Amino acid sequence: MQIPVRLSAALAQISGTPRLQVTVSDGATVADVIEALTALYPDLASRLQRAVPMVAGRHAAPEDRINDGEEVAFLLPVAGGAR
């Protein structure tokens, strides 16, 4: 099945695009999408480990299944603090 993927700006700098599609098997999980992305863009691997996955606008875990056509987004957490 075809899964649309949206990457945060920092991840898009590595892939060269903020939006793409990956092909995964029926019944695929978020982890399968991560595997497909790292096969296409090996330099994303370490950053995707820290990324927050979202499926159809909701937080998702690596074991969560994806329905055909649902968008998977990967957002990097932002850290900061007061001095």
PyMOL Python script that loads the backbone (N, CA, C, O; Angstrom):
from pymol import cmd

cmd.read_pdbstr("""\
ATOM      1  N   MET A   1       0.834  -1.179   0.000  1.00  0.00           N
ATOM      2  CA  MET A   1       0.000   0.000   0.000  1.00  0.00           C
ATOM      3  C   MET A   1       0.879   1.242   0.000  1.00  0.00           C
ATOM      4  O   MET A   1       2.024   1.211   0.450  1.00  0.00           O
ATOM      5  N   GLN A   2       0.332   2.316  -0.504  1.00  0.00           N
ATOM      6  CA  GLN A   2       1.058   3.584  -0.586  1.00  0.00           C
ATOM      7  C   GLN A   2       0.727   4.432   0.644  1.00  0.00           C
ATOM      8  O   GLN A   2      -0.440   4.660   0.961  1.00  0.00           O
ATOM      9  N   ILE A   3       1.765   4.888   1.321  1.00  0.00           N
ATOM     10  CA  ILE A   3       1.589   5.705   2.517  1.00  0.00           C
ATOM     11  C   ILE A   3       2.229   7.064   2.282  1.00  0.00           C
ATOM     12  O   ILE A   3       3.432   7.142   2.031  1.00  0.00           O
ATOM     13  N   PRO A   4       1.442   8.147   2.358  1.00  0.00           N
ATOM     14  CA  PRO A   4       2.036   9.478   2.278  1.00  0.00           C
ATOM     15  C   PRO A   4       2.774   9.789   3.578  1.00  0.00           C
ATOM     16  O   PRO A   4       2.286   9.497   4.670  1.00  0.00           O
ATOM     17  N   VAL A   5       3.944  10.378   3.443  1.00  0.00           N
ATOM     18  CA  VAL A   5       4.784  10.705   4.599  1.00  0.00           C
ATOM     19  C   VAL A   5       5.105  12.188   4.564  1.00  0.00           C
ATOM     20  O   VAL A   5       5.431  12.748   3.517  1.00  0.00           O
ATOM     21  N   ARG A   6       5.008  12.812   5.732  1.00  0.00           N
ATOM     22  CA  ARG A   6       5.385  14.222   5.876  1.00  0.00           C
ATOM     23  C   ARG A   6       6.513  14.292   6.895  1.00  0.00           C
ATOM     24  O   ARG A   6       6.426  13.709   7.975  1.00  0.00           O
ATOM     25  N   LEU A   7       7.568  15.008   6.542  1.00  0.00           N
ATOM     26  CA  LEU A   7       8.739  15.130   7.404  1.00  0.00           C
ATOM     27  C   LEU A   7       8.881  16.558   7.910  1.00  0.00           C
ATOM     28  O   LEU A   7       8.605  17.514   7.185  1.00  0.00           O
ATOM     29  N   SER A   8       9.314  16.695   9.160  1.00  0.00           N
ATOM     30  CA  SER A   8       9.589  18.025   9.701  1.00  0.00           C
ATOM     31  C   SER A   8      10.732  18.654   8.907  1.00  0.00           C
ATOM     32  O   SER A   8      11.420  17.972   8.149  1.00  0.00           O
ATOM     33  N   ALA A   9      10.925  19.944   9.085  1.00  0.00           N
ATOM     34  CA  ALA A   9      11.925  20.678   8.297  1.00  0.00           C
ATOM     35  C   ALA A   9      13.320  20.075   8.414  1.00  0.00           C
ATOM     36  O   ALA A   9      14.016  19.932   7.408  1.00  0.00           O
ATOM     37  N   ALA A  10      13.735  19.721   9.619  1.00  0.00           N
ATOM     38  CA  ALA A  10      15.084  19.166   9.808  1.00  0.00           C
ATOM     39  C   ALA A  10      15.238  17.824   9.089  1.00  0.00           C
ATOM     40  O   ALA A  10      16.293  17.541   8.522  1.00  0.00           O
ATOM     41  N   LEU A  11      14.199  17.007   9.110  1.00  0.00           N
ATOM     42  CA  LEU A  11      14.254  15.725   8.406  1.00  0.00           C
ATOM     43  C   LEU A  11      14.189  15.926   6.896  1.00  0.00           C
ATOM     44  O   LEU A  11      14.831  15.200   6.137  1.00  0.00           O
ATOM     45  N   ALA A  12      13.415  16.910   6.470  1.00  0.00           N
ATOM     46  CA  ALA A  12      13.297  17.204   5.039  1.00  0.00           C
ATOM     47  C   ALA A  12      14.619  17.686   4.453  1.00  0.00           C
ATOM     48  O   ALA A  12      14.884  17.483   3.268  1.00  0.00           O
ATOM     49  N   GLN A  13      15.441  18.320   5.268  1.00  0.00           N
ATOM     50  CA  GLN A  13      16.763  18.738   4.781  1.00  0.00           C
ATOM     51  C   GLN A  13      17.596  17.525   4.402  1.00  0.00           C
ATOM     52  O   GLN A  13      18.387  17.587   3.460  1.00  0.00           O
ATOM     53  N   ILE A  14      17.431  16.439   5.113  1.00  0.00           N
ATOM     54  CA  ILE A  14      18.194  15.221   4.828  1.00  0.00           C
ATOM     55  C   ILE A  14      17.627  14.510   3.597  1.00  0.00           C
ATOM     56  O   ILE A  14      18.379  14.067   2.729  1.00  0.00           O
ATOM     57  N   SER A  15      16.305  14.406   3.528  1.00  0.00           N
ATOM     58  CA  SER A  15      15.679  13.680   2.414  1.00  0.00           C
ATOM     59  C   SER A  15      15.593  14.515   1.142  1.00  0.00           C
ATOM     60  O   SER A  15      15.501  13.978   0.038  1.00  0.00           O
ATOM     61  N   GLY A  16      15.625  15.837   1.313  1.00  0.00           N
ATOM     62  CA  GLY A  16      15.498  16.720   0.160  1.00  0.00           C
ATOM     63  C   GLY A  16      14.060  17.075  -0.180  1.00  0.00           C
ATOM     64  O   GLY A  16      13.808  17.808  -1.136  1.00  0.00           O
ATOM     65  N   THR A  17      13.111  16.555   0.603  1.00  0.00           N
ATOM     66  CA  THR A  17      11.696  16.846   0.361  1.00  0.00           C
ATOM     67  C   THR A  17      10.901  16.689   1.656  1.00  0.00           C
ATOM     68  O   THR A  17      11.184  15.789   2.447  1.00  0.00           O
ATOM     69  N   PRO A  18       9.910  17.551   1.880  1.00  0.00           N
ATOM     70  CA  PRO A  18       9.100  17.413   3.090  1.00  0.00           C
ATOM     71  C   PRO A  18       7.970  16.387   2.950  1.00  0.00           C
ATOM     72  O   PRO A  18       7.410  15.940   3.951  1.00  0.00           O
ATOM     73  N   ARG A  19       7.637  16.018   1.718  1.00  0.00           N
ATOM     74  CA  ARG A  19       6.544  15.066   1.483  1.00  0.00           C
ATOM     75  C   ARG A  19       6.988  14.005   0.479  1.00  0.00           C
ATOM     76  O   ARG A  19       7.624  14.308  -0.530  1.00  0.00           O
ATOM     77  N   LEU A  20       6.641  12.767   0.777  1.00  0.00           N
ATOM     78  CA  LEU A  20       6.959  11.670  -0.123  1.00  0.00           C
ATOM     79  C   LEU A  20       5.990  10.530   0.135  1.00  0.00           C
ATOM     80  O   LEU A  20       5.143  10.619   1.024  1.00  0.00           O
ATOM     81  N   GLN A  21       6.108   9.476  -0.627  1.00  0.00           N
ATOM     82  CA  GLN A  21       5.290   8.284  -0.427  1.00  0.00           C
ATOM     83  C   GLN A  21       6.207   7.082  -0.324  1.00  0.00           C
ATOM     84  O   GLN A  21       7.223   6.991  -1.012  1.00  0.00           O
ATOM     85  N   VAL A  22       5.828   6.160   0.550  1.00  0.00           N
ATOM     86  CA  VAL A  22       6.561   4.899   0.645  1.00  0.00           C
ATOM     87  C   VAL A  22       5.573   3.763   0.411  1.00  0.00           C
ATOM     88  O   VAL A  22       4.377   3.891   0.674  1.00  0.00           O
ATOM     89  N   THR A  23       6.089   2.673  -0.079  1.00  0.00           N
ATOM     90  CA  THR A  23       5.279   1.483  -0.308  1.00  0.00           C
ATOM     91  C   THR A  23       5.584   0.481   0.790  1.00  0.00           C
ATOM     92  O   THR A  23       6.741   0.132   1.027  1.00  0.00           O
ATOM     93  N   VAL A  24       4.535   0.022   1.458  1.00  0.00           N
ATOM     94  CA  VAL A  24       4.663  -0.984   2.514  1.00  0.00           C
ATOM     95  C   VAL A  24       3.585  -2.042   2.303  1.00  0.00           C
ATOM     96  O   VAL A  24       2.633  -1.827   1.553  1.00  0.00           O
ATOM     97  N   SER A  25       3.735  -3.166   2.958  1.00  0.00           N
ATOM     98  CA  SER A  25       2.760  -4.256   2.847  1.00  0.00           C
ATOM     99  C   SER A  25       1.473  -3.909   3.581  1.00  0.00           C
ATOM    100  O   SER A  25       1.472  -3.085   4.496  1.00  0.00           O
ATOM    101  N   ASP A  26       0.385  -4.539   3.179  1.00  0.00           N
ATOM    102  CA  ASP A  26      -0.872  -4.396   3.920  1.00  0.00           C
ATOM    103  C   ASP A  26      -0.635  -4.805   5.372  1.00  0.00           C
ATOM    104  O   ASP A  26       0.102  -5.752   5.646  1.00  0.00           O
ATOM    105  N   GLY A  27      -1.259  -4.093   6.288  1.00  0.00           N
ATOM    106  CA  GLY A  27      -1.083  -4.390   7.706  1.00  0.00           C
ATOM    107  C   GLY A  27       0.197  -3.822   8.282  1.00  0.00           C
ATOM    108  O   GLY A  27       0.598  -4.192   9.386  1.00  0.00           O
ATOM    109  N   ALA A  28       0.848  -2.925   7.549  1.00  0.00           N
ATOM    110  CA  ALA A  28       2.123  -2.357   8.000  1.00  0.00           C
ATOM    111  C   ALA A  28       1.934  -1.503   9.249  1.00  0.00           C
ATOM    112  O   ALA A  28       0.841  -1.022   9.546  1.00  0.00           O
ATOM    113  N   THR A  29       3.031  -1.335   9.959  1.00  0.00           N
ATOM    114  CA  THR A  29       3.054  -0.527  11.173  1.00  0.00           C
ATOM    115  C   THR A  29       3.910   0.715  10.948  1.00  0.00           C
ATOM    116  O   THR A  29       4.559   0.865   9.912  1.00  0.00           O
ATOM    117  N   VAL A  30       3.896   1.591  11.931  1.00  0.00           N
ATOM    118  CA  VAL A  30       4.763   2.770  11.888  1.00  0.00           C
ATOM    119  C   VAL A  30       6.219   2.328  11.752  1.00  0.00           C
ATOM    120  O   VAL A  30       6.985   2.947  11.013  1.00  0.00           O
ATOM    121  N   ALA A  31       6.606   1.273  12.451  1.00  0.00           N
ATOM    122  CA  ALA A  31       7.981   0.763  12.360  1.00  0.00           C
ATOM    123  C   ALA A  31       8.320   0.347  10.929  1.00  0.00           C
ATOM    124  O   ALA A  31       9.455   0.531  10.488  1.00  0.00           O
ATOM    125  N   ASP A  32       7.360  -0.207  10.204  1.00  0.00           N
ATOM    126  CA  ASP A  32       7.590  -0.589   8.808  1.00  0.00           C
ATOM    127  C   ASP A  32       7.820   0.642   7.931  1.00  0.00           C
ATOM    128  O   ASP A  32       8.639   0.611   7.012  1.00  0.00           O
ATOM    129  N   VAL A  33       7.099   1.718   8.216  1.00  0.00           N
ATOM    130  CA  VAL A  33       7.296   2.965   7.468  1.00  0.00           C
ATOM    131  C   VAL A  33       8.688   3.520   7.756  1.00  0.00           C
ATOM    132  O   VAL A  33       9.372   3.988   6.845  1.00  0.00           O
ATOM    133  N   ILE A  34       9.106   3.470   9.012  1.00  0.00           N
ATOM    134  CA  ILE A  34      10.454   3.928   9.375  1.00  0.00           C
ATOM    135  C   ILE A  34      11.501   3.107   8.627  1.00  0.00           C
ATOM    136  O   ILE A  34      12.475   3.657   8.113  1.00  0.00           O
ATOM    137  N   GLU A  35      11.302   1.803   8.566  1.00  0.00           N
ATOM    138  CA  GLU A  35      12.239   0.928   7.848  1.00  0.00           C
ATOM    139  C   GLU A  35      12.295   1.289   6.364  1.00  0.00           C
ATOM    140  O   GLU A  35      13.376   1.329   5.775  1.00  0.00           O
ATOM    141  N   ALA A  36      11.143   1.550   5.762  1.00  0.00           N
ATOM    142  CA  ALA A  36      11.104   1.930   4.344  1.00  0.00           C
ATOM    143  C   ALA A  36      11.806   3.266   4.115  1.00  0.00           C
ATOM    144  O   ALA A  36      12.520   3.434   3.126  1.00  0.00           O
ATOM    145  N   LEU A  37      11.605   4.214   5.027  1.00  0.00           N
ATOM    146  CA  LEU A  37      12.263   5.521   4.898  1.00  0.00           C
ATOM    147  C   LEU A  37      13.776   5.408   5.025  1.00  0.00           C
ATOM    148  O   LEU A  37      14.513   6.035   4.265  1.00  0.00           O
ATOM    149  N   THR A  38      14.239   4.612   5.981  1.00  0.00           N
ATOM    150  CA  THR A  38      15.687   4.489   6.165  1.00  0.00           C
ATOM    151  C   THR A  38      16.332   3.705   5.023  1.00  0.00           C
ATOM    152  O   THR A  38      17.519   3.881   4.749  1.00  0.00           O
ATOM    153  N   ALA A  39      15.566   2.844   4.355  1.00  0.00           N
ATOM    154  CA  ALA A  39      16.098   2.165   3.170  1.00  0.00           C
ATOM    155  C   ALA A  39      16.316   3.174   2.044  1.00  0.00           C
ATOM    156  O   ALA A  39      17.288   3.076   1.295  1.00  0.00           O
ATOM    157  N   LEU A  40      15.406   4.143   1.929  1.00  0.00           N
ATOM    158  CA  LEU A  40      15.538   5.183   0.901  1.00  0.00           C
ATOM    159  C   LEU A  40      16.560   6.246   1.278  1.00  0.00           C
ATOM    160  O   LEU A  40      17.301   6.736   0.427  1.00  0.00           O
ATOM    161  N   TYR A  41      16.593   6.597   2.556  1.00  0.00           N
ATOM    162  CA  TYR A  41      17.447   7.685   3.057  1.00  0.00           C
ATOM    163  C   TYR A  41      18.161   7.217   4.322  1.00  0.00           C
ATOM    164  O   TYR A  41      17.711   7.530   5.424  1.00  0.00           O
ATOM    165  N   PRO A  42      19.259   6.477   4.194  1.00  0.00           N
ATOM    166  CA  PRO A  42      19.953   5.938   5.365  1.00  0.00           C
ATOM    167  C   PRO A  42      20.346   6.998   6.398  1.00  0.00           C
ATOM    168  O   PRO A  42      20.405   6.705   7.592  1.00  0.00           O
ATOM    169  N   ASP A  43      20.612   8.218   5.948  1.00  0.00           N
ATOM    170  CA  ASP A  43      21.013   9.271   6.886  1.00  0.00           C
ATOM    171  C   ASP A  43      19.875   9.700   7.815  1.00  0.00           C
ATOM    172  O   ASP A  43      20.119  10.409   8.791  1.00  0.00           O
ATOM    173  N   LEU A  44      18.657   9.290   7.535  1.00  0.00           N
ATOM    174  CA  LEU A  44      17.528   9.612   8.413  1.00  0.00           C
ATOM    175  C   LEU A  44      17.456   8.701   9.638  1.00  0.00           C
ATOM    176  O   LEU A  44      16.791   9.044  10.616  1.00  0.00           O
ATOM    177  N   ALA A  45      18.115   7.570   9.605  1.00  0.00           N
ATOM    178  CA  ALA A  45      17.938   6.529  10.624  1.00  0.00           C
ATOM    179  C   ALA A  45      18.052   7.050  12.051  1.00  0.00           C
ATOM    180  O   ALA A  45      17.149   6.826  12.856  1.00  0.00           O
ATOM    181  N   SER A  46      19.131   7.733  12.380  1.00  0.00           N
ATOM    182  CA  SER A  46      19.317   8.164  13.770  1.00  0.00           C
ATOM    183  C   SER A  46      18.300   9.223  14.178  1.00  0.00           C
ATOM    184  O   SER A  46      17.865   9.253  15.329  1.00  0.00           O
ATOM    185  N   ARG A  47      17.925  10.077  13.258  1.00  0.00           N
ATOM    186  CA  ARG A  47      16.946  11.128  13.594  1.00  0.00           C
ATOM    187  C   ARG A  47      15.536  10.560  13.729  1.00  0.00           C
ATOM    188  O   ARG A  47      14.760  11.020  14.566  1.00  0.00           O
ATOM    189  N   LEU A  48      15.203   9.572  12.918  1.00  0.00           N
ATOM    190  CA  LEU A  48      13.874   8.973  13.038  1.00  0.00           C
ATOM    191  C   LEU A  48      13.708   8.242  14.362  1.00  0.00           C
ATOM    192  O   LEU A  48      12.587   8.089  14.848  1.00  0.00           O
ATOM    193  N   GLN A  49      14.809   7.789  14.949  1.00  0.00           N
ATOM    194  CA  GLN A  49      14.752   7.150  16.269  1.00  0.00           C
ATOM    195  C   GLN A  49      14.221   8.118  17.325  1.00  0.00           C
ATOM    196  O   GLN A  49      13.571   7.705  18.285  1.00  0.00           O
ATOM    197  N   ARG A  50      14.505   9.416  17.140  1.00  0.00           N
ATOM    198  CA  ARG A  50      14.088  10.443  18.109  1.00  0.00           C
ATOM    199  C   ARG A  50      12.796  11.144  17.705  1.00  0.00           C
ATOM    200  O   ARG A  50      12.224  11.895  18.495  1.00  0.00           O
ATOM    201  N   ALA A  51      12.341  10.904  16.496  1.00  0.00           N
ATOM    202  CA  ALA A  51      11.162  11.610  15.987  1.00  0.00           C
ATOM    203  C   ALA A  51       9.879  11.097  16.648  1.00  0.00           C
ATOM    204  O   ALA A  51       9.794   9.951  17.089  1.00  0.00           O
ATOM    205  N   VAL A  52       8.898  11.979  16.696  1.00  0.00           N
ATOM    206  CA  VAL A  52       7.574  11.627  17.204  1.00  0.00           C
ATOM    207  C   VAL A  52       6.690  11.301  15.996  1.00  0.00           C
ATOM    208  O   VAL A  52       6.415  12.178  15.176  1.00  0.00           O
ATOM    209  N   PRO A  53       6.244  10.042  15.882  1.00  0.00           N
ATOM    210  CA  PRO A  53       5.387   9.698  14.745  1.00  0.00           C
ATOM    211  C   PRO A  53       3.934  10.086  15.015  1.00  0.00           C
ATOM    212  O   PRO A  53       3.435   9.965  16.134  1.00  0.00           O
ATOM    213  N   MET A  54       3.281  10.549  13.970  1.00  0.00           N
ATOM    214  CA  MET A  54       1.864  10.899  14.021  1.00  0.00           C
ATOM    215  C   MET A  54       1.188  10.178  12.855  1.00  0.00           C
ATOM    216  O   MET A  54       1.689  10.206  11.731  1.00  0.00           O
ATOM    217  N   VAL A  55       0.071   9.543  13.117  1.00  0.00           N
ATOM    218  CA  VAL A  55      -0.707   8.887  12.065  1.00  0.00           C
ATOM    219  C   VAL A  55      -2.079   9.547  12.033  1.00  0.00           C
ATOM    220  O   VAL A  55      -2.802   9.563  13.030  1.00  0.00           O
ATOM    221  N   ALA A  56      -2.419  10.084  10.882  1.00  0.00           N
ATOM    222  CA  ALA A  56      -3.705  10.767  10.712  1.00  0.00           C
ATOM    223  C   ALA A  56      -3.900  11.835  11.788  1.00  0.00           C
ATOM    224  O   ALA A  56      -5.006  12.017  12.297  1.00  0.00           O
ATOM    225  N   GLY A  57      -2.817  12.539  12.131  1.00  0.00           N
ATOM    226  CA  GLY A  57      -2.891  13.640  13.082  1.00  0.00           C
ATOM    227  C   GLY A  57      -2.871  13.253  14.546  1.00  0.00           C
ATOM    228  O   GLY A  57      -3.047  14.114  15.408  1.00  0.00           O
ATOM    229  N   ARG A  58      -2.660  11.976  14.853  1.00  0.00           N
ATOM    230  CA  ARG A  58      -2.617  11.518  16.250  1.00  0.00           C
ATOM    231  C   ARG A  58      -1.268  10.880  16.554  1.00  0.00           C
ATOM    232  O   ARG A  58      -0.654  10.257  15.688  1.00  0.00           O
ATOM    233  N   HIS A  59      -0.816  11.041  17.796  1.00  0.00           N
ATOM    234  CA  HIS A  59       0.433  10.395  18.209  1.00  0.00           C
ATOM    235  C   HIS A  59       0.312   8.900  17.963  1.00  0.00           C
ATOM    236  O   HIS A  59      -0.755   8.312  18.142  1.00  0.00           O
ATOM    237  N   ALA A  60       1.414   8.296  17.552  1.00  0.00           N
ATOM    238  CA  ALA A  60       1.403   6.867  17.243  1.00  0.00           C
ATOM    239  C   ALA A  60       2.646   6.205  17.823  1.00  0.00           C
ATOM    240  O   ALA A  60       3.685   6.841  17.999  1.00  0.00           O
ATOM    241  N   ALA A  61       2.519   4.933  18.113  1.00  0.00           N
ATOM    242  CA  ALA A  61       3.635   4.113  18.584  1.00  0.00           C
ATOM    243  C   ALA A  61       4.158   3.291  17.406  1.00  0.00           C
ATOM    244  O   ALA A  61       3.441   3.086  16.427  1.00  0.00           O
ATOM    245  N   PRO A  62       5.406   2.820  17.496  1.00  0.00           N
ATOM    246  CA  PRO A  62       5.975   2.038  16.391  1.00  0.00           C
ATOM    247  C   PRO A  62       5.137   0.820  16.001  1.00  0.00           C
ATOM    248  O   PRO A  62       5.125   0.423  14.836  1.00  0.00           O
ATOM    249  N   GLU A  63       4.444   0.234  16.959  1.00  0.00           N
ATOM    250  CA  GLU A  63       3.665  -0.976  16.667  1.00  0.00           C
ATOM    251  C   GLU A  63       2.262  -0.687  16.130  1.00  0.00           C
ATOM    252  O   GLU A  63       1.534  -1.618  15.786  1.00  0.00           O
ATOM    253  N   ASP A  64       1.874   0.579  16.053  1.00  0.00           N
ATOM    254  CA  ASP A  64       0.545   0.933  15.550  1.00  0.00           C
ATOM    255  C   ASP A  64       0.429   0.636  14.054  1.00  0.00           C
ATOM    256  O   ASP A  64       1.322   0.965  13.272  1.00  0.00           O
ATOM    257  N   ARG A  65      -0.672   0.017  13.676  1.00  0.00           N
ATOM    258  CA  ARG A  65      -0.927  -0.300  12.269  1.00  0.00           C
ATOM    259  C   ARG A  65      -1.426   0.936  11.528  1.00  0.00           C
ATOM    260  O   ARG A  65      -2.030   1.837  12.112  1.00  0.00           O
ATOM    261  N   ILE A  66      -1.153   0.950  10.228  1.00  0.00           N
ATOM    262  CA  ILE A  66      -1.525   2.072   9.375  1.00  0.00           C
ATOM    263  C   ILE A  66      -2.500   1.568   8.320  1.00  0.00           C
ATOM    264  O   ILE A  66      -2.314   0.496   7.743  1.00  0.00           O
ATOM    265  N   ASN A  67      -3.530   2.349   8.080  1.00  0.00           N
ATOM    266  CA  ASN A  67      -4.480   2.030   7.012  1.00  0.00           C
ATOM    267  C   ASN A  67      -3.995   2.643   5.705  1.00  0.00           C
ATOM    268  O   ASN A  67      -3.310   3.666   5.700  1.00  0.00           O
ATOM    269  N   ASP A  68      -4.355   2.011   4.612  1.00  0.00           N
ATOM    270  CA  ASP A  68      -3.953   2.493   3.291  1.00  0.00           C
ATOM    271  C   ASP A  68      -4.336   3.960   3.121  1.00  0.00           C
ATOM    272  O   ASP A  68      -5.486   4.339   3.345  1.00  0.00           O
ATOM    273  N   GLY A  69      -3.375   4.774   2.726  1.00  0.00           N
ATOM    274  CA  GLY A  69      -3.614   6.186   2.464  1.00  0.00           C
ATOM    275  C   GLY A  69      -3.503   7.102   3.664  1.00  0.00           C
ATOM    276  O   GLY A  69      -3.501   8.321   3.491  1.00  0.00           O
ATOM    277  N   GLU A  70      -3.410   6.567   4.888  1.00  0.00           N
ATOM    278  CA  GLU A  70      -3.251   7.428   6.060  1.00  0.00           C
ATOM    279  C   GLU A  70      -1.879   8.089   6.030  1.00  0.00           C
ATOM    280  O   GLU A  70      -0.872   7.431   5.768  1.00  0.00           O
ATOM    281  N   GLU A  71      -1.844   9.378   6.297  1.00  0.00           N
ATOM    282  CA  GLU A  71      -0.565  10.089   6.315  1.00  0.00           C
ATOM    283  C   GLU A  71       0.175   9.804   7.615  1.00  0.00           C
ATOM    284  O   GLU A  71      -0.411   9.797   8.697  1.00  0.00           O
ATOM    285  N   VAL A  72       1.471   9.571   7.482  1.00  0.00           N
ATOM    286  CA  VAL A  72       2.348   9.418   8.640  1.00  0.00           C
ATOM    287  C   VAL A  72       3.295  10.611   8.637  1.00  0.00           C
ATOM    288  O   VAL A  72       3.986  10.866   7.651  1.00  0.00           O
ATOM    289  N   ALA A  73       3.319  11.335   9.744  1.00  0.00           N
ATOM    290  CA  ALA A  73       4.206  12.488   9.876  1.00  0.00           C
ATOM    291  C   ALA A  73       5.240  12.181  10.948  1.00  0.00           C
ATOM    292  O   ALA A  73       4.959  11.478  11.918  1.00  0.00           O
ATOM    293  N   PHE A  74       6.429  12.715  10.759  1.00  0.00           N
ATOM    294  CA  PHE A  74       7.496  12.561  11.742  1.00  0.00           C
ATOM    295  C   PHE A  74       7.962  13.941  12.157  1.00  0.00           C
ATOM    296  O   PHE A  74       8.436  14.725  11.334  1.00  0.00           O
ATOM    297  N   LEU A  75       7.824  14.233  13.446  1.00  0.00           N
ATOM    298  CA  LEU A  75       8.188  15.531  13.998  1.00  0.00           C
ATOM    299  C   LEU A  75       9.317  15.344  14.992  1.00  0.00           C
ATOM    300  O   LEU A  75       9.296  14.413  15.797  1.00  0.00           O
ATOM    301  N   LEU A  76      10.298  16.222  14.936  1.00  0.00           N
ATOM    302  CA  LEU A  76      11.387  16.170  15.906  1.00  0.00           C
ATOM    303  C   LEU A  76      11.020  17.028  17.104  1.00  0.00           C
ATOM    304  O   LEU A  76      10.562  18.159  16.941  1.00  0.00           O
ATOM    305  N   PRO A  77      11.219  16.497  18.317  1.00  0.00           N
ATOM    306  CA  PRO A  77      10.925  17.296  19.501  1.00  0.00           C
ATOM    307  C   PRO A  77      11.870  18.490  19.591  1.00  0.00           C
ATOM    308  O   PRO A  77      13.027  18.427  19.172  1.00  0.00           O
ATOM    309  N   VAL A  78      11.353  19.559  20.139  1.00  0.00           N
ATOM    310  CA  VAL A  78      12.146  20.770  20.322  1.00  0.00           C
ATOM    311  C   VAL A  78      12.436  20.900  21.805  1.00  0.00           C
ATOM    312  O   VAL A  78      11.530  20.800  22.633  1.00  0.00           O
ATOM    313  N   ALA A  79      13.694  21.122  22.138  1.00  0.00           N
ATOM    314  CA  ALA A  79      14.081  21.279  23.538  1.00  0.00           C
ATOM    315  C   ALA A  79      14.482  22.721  23.786  1.00  0.00           C
ATOM    316  O   ALA A  79      14.918  23.433  22.881  1.00  0.00           O
ATOM    317  N   GLY A  80      14.328  23.114  24.981  1.00  0.00           N
ATOM    318  CA  GLY A  80      14.716  24.469  25.347  1.00  0.00           C
ATOM    319  C   GLY A  80      14.524  24.645  26.832  1.00  0.00           C
ATOM    320  O   GLY A  80      14.134  23.715  27.538  1.00  0.00           O
ATOM    321  N   GLY A  81      14.794  25.821  27.290  1.00  0.00           N
ATOM    322  CA  GLY A  81      14.617  26.059  28.713  1.00  0.00           C
ATOM    323  C   GLY A  81      15.007  27.469  29.069  1.00  0.00           C
ATOM    324  O   GLY A  81      15.522  28.225  28.246  1.00  0.00           O
ATOM    325  N   ALA A  82      14.753  27.799  30.296  1.00  0.00           N
ATOM    326  CA  ALA A  82      15.076  29.133  30.793  1.00  0.00           C
ATOM    327  C   ALA A  82      16.498  29.152  31.315  1.00  0.00           C
ATOM    328  O   ALA A  82      17.061  28.131  31.710  1.00  0.00           O
ATOM    329  N   ARG A  83      17.042  30.321  31.303  1.00  0.00           N
ATOM    330  CA  ARG A  83      18.400  30.478  31.841  1.00  0.00           C
ATOM    331  C   ARG A  83      18.351  30.770  33.301  1.00  0.00           C
ATOM    332  O   ARG A  83      19.394  30.934  33.933  1.00  0.00           O
TER     333      ARG A  83
END
""", "prot")
cmd.dss("prot")
cmd.show_as("cartoon", "prot")
cmd.util.cbc("prot")
cmd.orient("prot")
